[in-house]
Amino acid sequence: MGGSPALPIPPDQSPLVLLDLLFKMRIKDVMSSTVITVTRSQTLREAQALMKANRITGMPVAEDGRLFGIVSMDDIVSALEGGWIGEPVEQHMTRNVVVLEEDMPLSFGASYFEKYQFGRFPVLSRDNLLVGILSSRDVSAAVLIELLQEFGRLEARLPAVQTPPEASPHHILLQFSVKKYDFERAGKGTHEIKRTLTGFGIDPRLIRRAAVASYEMEMNMVLHSAGGSLSCVIDPDRVEITARDTGPGIPNVEQALEEGYTTANEWIKSLGFGAGMGLPNIRRVSDDFAIQSSTAGTQVRVAIRFPPPPAPEGKPA
Amino acid sequence: MKLNLLALELNAEILHAGDRFELADVKHIIASDLMSDVLVIDRPGPLIVTSLASDQTLRTADIVGACGVLVVNGKNLPSDMKSLAAEYNISLLRTSLPKFEACLKLGRALGY
């Protein structure tokens, strides 16, 4: 294919980050090392066949790594028109070849495409041997790959971006077992619930309320019960969290719902809990709250409702 | 004020710098050793100042969406606290200042 080989990277107008990239990359990292060449004595017809077979629009004339010139599709077209297609390449090749050196920064290559209207440049080693060929396509591809990596690095530095909301949740069930005094894992269920809700793109304020309720429920079971389970059901309009334990039950539920009432010992308090805020706080953050307790166990069930998008936000209970 | 600048102001040791360390604009401080109290206070993206150095501190910080936890009194941390901070992506700082003095400095830096 012919067309303008110029690269859309003008050195004086491109963003600095791009110019910096071009300067850091070397020509030898970007060029094609497999070079299709013809010898001086081969005919232009043979050259044409090679170009056609390899789908290229030009190639260096070289022998044993030494560069003598370059033939392009234009030379072939002229030869067909002029009737010298059967003559040796040597007689019609371009002898003044603009070349690049393999150790040059890629910025040189990019500016050559800007400066000369050639589709490709032979690349020579330090000791003047032909080691590769650089096309504008090689440059675009390499720059694109580097830019994508750069974007990846930039993206990794951004604050945790909320993942795009999945389809609205429909009866998602999460379940966790909670063991007595298992501080190692206390809060993990809540962490998981929070993560799931975040994935659905739920309003962070509602997620926070659900997480606070869930965490207090989990801690209550770890601190005060013989163990139990935490379950969570997420629907499009609400999240419902239930804590069920296997005893010993709360002797006086009314009292336990008062702020500051606690049965926690010093050890629990040393862990930062047991201030008598648990149940009141659970009730405060939830829209629906129900508690049942007997010596066989306690069940606390809360719900946080997700207001429908157009309607004004509902008043929390 | 940005969390990293506050850390500098307090000469705090940076045990883990989360993604928001240089970005989080700290506007709210919750100073408490009672995680139950922390859970009651509803402020967006707070910095938690506490002398309670435990995994539960970080779990609570995660629940309330805190940008960081500042442990005061130069408390020793449980060995896995740093890795939990990394898992939850919450910045973890420590200062040798007592809680009241740390709060005073924070308050001045935030223009209280």
Chai-1 contact restraints between the chains, C-beta under 6 A:
chainA,res_idxA,chainB,res_idxB,connection_type,confidence,min_distance_angstrom,max_distance_angstrom,comment,restraint_id
A,P159,B,D19,contact,1.0,0.0,6.0,A-B,restraint_1
A,P159,B,R20,contact,1.0,0.0,6.0,A-B,restraint_2
A,P159,B,L23,contact,1.0,0.0,6.0,A-B,restraint_3
A,A160,B,D19,contact,1.0,0.0,6.0,A-B,restraint_4
A,G187,B,R59,contact,1.0,0.0,6.0,A-B,restraint_5
A,A211,B,I63,contact,1.0,0.0,6.0,A-B,restraint_6
A,V212,B,L39,contact,1.0,0.0,6.0,A-B,restraint_7
A,V212,B,I63,contact,1.0,0.0,6.0,A-B,restraint_8
A,Y215,B,I63,contact,1.0,0.0,6.0,A-B,restraint_9
A,G272,B,L34,contact,1.0,0.0,6.0,A-B,restraint_10
A,G272,B,M35,contact,1.0,0.0,6.0,A-B,restraint_11
A,G272,B,L52,contact,1.0,0.0,6.0,A-B,restraint_12
A,G272,B,Q56,contact,1.0,0.0,6.0,A-B,restraint_13
A,F273,B,M35,contact,1.0,0.0,6.0,A-B,restraint_14
A,F273,B,S36,contact,1.0,0.0,6.0,A-B,restraint_15
A,A275,B,L34,contact,1.0,0.0,6.0,A-B,restraint_16
A,A275,B,S36,contact,1.0,0.0,6.0,A-B,restraint_17
A,M277,B,S36,contact,1.0,0.0,6.0,A-B,restraint_18
A,M277,B,V40,contact,1.0,0.0,6.0,A-B,restraint_19
A,N281,B,L39,contact,1.0,0.0,6.0,A-B,restraint_20
A,N281,B,V40,contact,1.0,0.0,6.0,A-B,restraint_21
